[in-house]
Structures are given as structure tokens and as C-alpha cells.
């Protein structure tokens, strides 16, 4: 007896020590954290510089559609401003991506190269903040997005490392930045996202060009070259080819160089027809843009002005690599017909006459210039049909993003343990399931279900859990098992239930027998307290959107995150101490999630069997951890399917070990006596 009392005192001391050590306000970012959330959407001017640090100045007010602040760099000598990007609120670029509880308000910057220059979380309402504070203010997490192209996937666990324990929030931030950035880029940078047809078209074009060698390109007239002697015994070589299509641009000079050239051409002239101009030869430094001329048909010869030649990189990518020193793109305006011959001339310094070459697209270039499709209508229809297939879309881009297969496997193993324990009614299997649940879903992953998932579904639909595959698995498993057998989740898949069962296991029966018992009448009325809590939480969530109070009724967040206010730790300590006196105290009287599952379990067809002997026996009644049994009757909504009573029935641990006919005779004898 003495040793058991010592064990109990030591366990209580550990619980009290943990409570005192962690009884503090929710964890906040360290002082001076540059990414701390202000929890305000009233944008301050200094925040603009935080998300667009390269900018020297910003427009006074946001304007345009969608509304943005324009960001500029200022030439220190001339004072001239150059537009370098835009700063925007994600709320101004709907639809917003929702986090676990509500949309996450962000201020973000995007430059003219369609890269995220930075972002700042302004406000968010996530259940996680109630226990761990401003958890999204993680400089390492946020730094991943700086310089990231909006063409990237922004997929958690793929090109983004999410916040531990906050996959839904990480997903919402990533998807929100990507989608809002793309919409701003489409409005101001001319950005267009490739469709499946676009990708197939580009693949077809590149496949047609791949077999060509450089010599074959020259021989067939796809590439034109003009070589000119210049003073000093040097020569200047101009390489020309049609580049009026993104696929051609990627082939000739690489995707990045073409994107810059196309953007500059569109910004200056609004045109899209371009001729690649590679400049090489030993005298490449003698090239001057104003020595170039264009002439077509009866039109007069025109010099190439500065705004009709845009830079196209250093000729270090694509087919032009190694065949020129640098590249430019001649922008051809609508007064020229790109499909007809154009005379291109260049007059080197010191030369009396210009050198000329007749340029005209041939082969695939001509086909593209004439807007002749490279894909047939049947091919396009097949691609669109496949692309719009609902199953394919779900597989290609599931709502939870990249699948964390290692977590899926572990949760699958836990499910298997739970089901093995349930069907075999084996105590060892049940404890294996409980301990696995406690360690993995409790302390390692904090992946337990909460009434917050119910309020999340009510306020924002199934997306509250669909964007997290492990949580989706637990939700589906819980719903299916509850609808069929009752509250199996509460028995073996709830980490806090496991904690209470461990407390009951460690508490000596002799000590518990000396403790005061809950009167049956009080117990039967107290059972309904949790249903009141459930209704109260749901009403607060639905009527007062974003008001979250469930953390005061669900202590497992405080326990498994090991963070919270003094009040939350006091509530946790009270529930744990109560579990020493009354098994599964929290499950019986407080748990709002258990209340919801109890309501669902009322329709479950597969219930615990009762036998006639139960009318005269109280063995199972005394052993039930939730007090759900009263002789032969089971209050099934209160039953957590721990299977203690079914195990006793199988082992015939009570009156059920006797034949009913003998029991009736014995009962009559006792009554007569």
C-alpha cells in the first residue's frame, strides 16, 4: 500500500511540475522578430519596404484593378524612377485562401520578373494561436518565398517546408501567395499561366526543332547569318531567326531570357513579333543598334530606334549559346508583315555602304508566323477532355497538396492496431493502439481531432480538413467507425483518452475505492454538460465568426503543445487530477467532440450485445470507465467502445458464466427465503 501511495504522489508531483513550468502566456516571437504579425490590416508605409526591400519609393496610394502600390527604384543622379514591381493585399485579390479558421490577411510584393519579393502576415485567426501564440511569425519559414517565381508549385512538402503542426496554415499561406501573385502578375505584367494545350503545343514545337544541327538550321534557311569585315581585320557577324513564339524563344535563347525580352517588348511597343539578333565575331564590340535598318516592299528604309531592340540575354542559353557574344530581339511593329521578306541592313563604322540580308521565316517559323495550328482540333479536344477529367484533377492536384506518404503509412498502422484491438477484444492490442496514438498523434504530430474541426466545417466547408490528408484520414475513419460501431475513436484513437486511461491504470484501486463516489443521480445529469458545451461552442463559432473558445474546453492542445496561458494549464491540471478520482472524467462530462460523436453513434447498428444474465449482474456496470452501463441497459451515446464489458462477456466474468435456468431457480430460492 505504501509503495502505491508513493507512486501516486510522484505522479502528481510530475504533473504539478509540468503545470508550473509551462504556466505562461502563449509563446510569442522573440522581441525584435522582423516578421512578427501585427494583427492589423491597417497598412503602415514601412511595411511596403519590408515586402519590397529593393524599392526606393512607392506610390502614395494603392490604385488600379486589382489595387496595388507601385514600387520604384530611383536613379541617384537623375532622380528618374524605374518601376520594379507592385505591393498588394491578398484581400484585394479574391478569392482568398482560408486557413484552418479564416482567411489569412497578407501584404506581398511581386517584381516585374514575376517573383515574390517578400510578404508579411498581417492578421490570422487559427486555433493553434490559442496555445502557441504567433506561430506563423517564423523567419525561416517566410524566407523560403523570397525570390520565388509564381510559376513554381508552392507545394508544402515539395518546394516549401511547412510549419510543424500547422499544415493547413502553411498550405493557405503558400496557395494564397501563389494565386494572388499570379492574378496581380496577369493584370500588370502580362503573365499567363500555361494550360495543358499550351504545354502540348510547346512540346510539339520543341520536338520538331530538336533533330536539327546548327549546320542544318543554316542550310535550310531557318537561321540567317550576315558576316561583315570591319576595320582592323576583324569581322562582325549577325545571326537572325524568327522568334515570335514562346516555344521558339525557349529553344533559341532559353526561357528566362525570352521572358525578359518578351516583357520588355510588350511594355515598350505592345507588339509580339520578334526576330532574334545574335551579335558575334571578333569585332562584336563594334555593334551599334542605330546602324541597323529595316525595309520591306515599297516602304522606306528605317533605322532601328532604341525602343525597337530589346536585350535578349548573354547568348549563354538555348541554341544560340556559343554562337554569339550577346543577343537582342528586333521588335517588328504592325506596319511590317513578318511573313513577307524584310531587308535587314547594317552599316559598320567606316563602311560607305550597308550590308544587307533578306529575312523571311521558313518552315515551322512560317507556320507559327501565319498562326497555323501545330496541334489538330482532335488533339486539342483529347487534351482538354483529359485535363478536365475530375479524377485526373483530383489526383494531379489534391486539396491537401503533396502527399506525406510516411505519415499516411504510420496512421494506417495505427488504424490497423485500433481495428485489431476492437475485433479481437484483446487488451494488449488495445494498449498498443493507445500508446501509438498517444506518442504519434499526441506528442509527435499533434494530429488529434478537435471540436475545432466541426466548427471549421460549419464555417468554411470540408476544406477545413481536406487540405491535410492525415487529418482527412482520421476524420473519415472516425465517421465511418462511429456510424457503424459507435465511439471507437474515443476508445483507442484519442490521445487525451489514452492519457486518462493511463492515469486510471496507475491509480491503485484500493486508493480509488477510498475516494468519494459521484452520486448516480448527479452523474446522470452531469453527462449532459458536454452537450451544452458543444452547442455553446458551435453557436459562438457560427454567430460570432472567428471567435474561438474551444481551447477552454479541450485541454489536449495545452498538453501536447506544452504551451498556453496559466488559465489553460490550470484547466488541464484540474481535468487530469479529476481523472484520478473518476475514470475518464473529461470524457464523461466535458468533451464536446465526444458529445458530437455520441449523437452520431445513436444511429450505429452494431452495438454491444446484452444477455439475460445482465439483468441480475453489475460486474460490467462497475467496470465501465464512463458510467454508461446500468445493469442490462447501455446508454450507447456515452459508450466509448472500450470493450471492457464485451471482454467480460466473452470470458464470462460475471453472472453470465451461469446458465440462465439455474439463475432463475436460485433467484426464486433467495426470494422465497
Buried (B, 14 or more C-beta within 10 A) or exposed (E): EEEBEEBBEEBBEEBEEBBEEBBEEBBBBEEEEEBBBBEEEEBEEEBBBBBBEBBBEBBEEBEBEBBBBBBBBEEEEEEEBEBBBBBBBBBBBEEBBBBBBBBBBBBBBBBBBBBBBBBBBBBBBBBBBBBBBBBBBBEEBBEBBBEBBBBBBBBBBEEBEBBEBBBBBBBBBBBBBBBBBBBBBBBBBBBEEEEEBBEBBBEBBEEBBEEBEEEEBBEEBBBBBBEBBBEEEBBBBBBBBBBBBBBBBBBBBBBBBBBBBBBBBBBBBEBBBBBBBBBBBBBBEBBEBEBBBBBBEEEEEBEBEEEBBBEBBBBBBBBBBEBBBBBBBBBBEEEBBBBEEBBBBBBBEEBEEBBBBEBBBBBBBBBBBEEEEBBEEEBBEEBEEEBEEEEEEEEEEBBBBBEBEEBEEBBEEBBEBBBBBBEEBBEEBBBBBBBBBBBBBBEBBBBBBBBBBBBBBEBBEEBBBBBBBBBBBBBEBBEEBBBEBBBBBBBBBBBBBBBBBBBBEEBBEEBBEEEEEBEEEEBBEBBEBBBEBBEBBBEBBEEEEEBBBBBBBBBBBBBBBBBBBEEBBBBBBBBBBBBBBBBBBBBBBBBBBBBBBBEBBEEBEEEBEBBEBBEBBEBBBEBBBBBBBBEBEBBBBBBBBBBBBBBBBEEEBBBBEBEBEEBEEEEEEEEEE
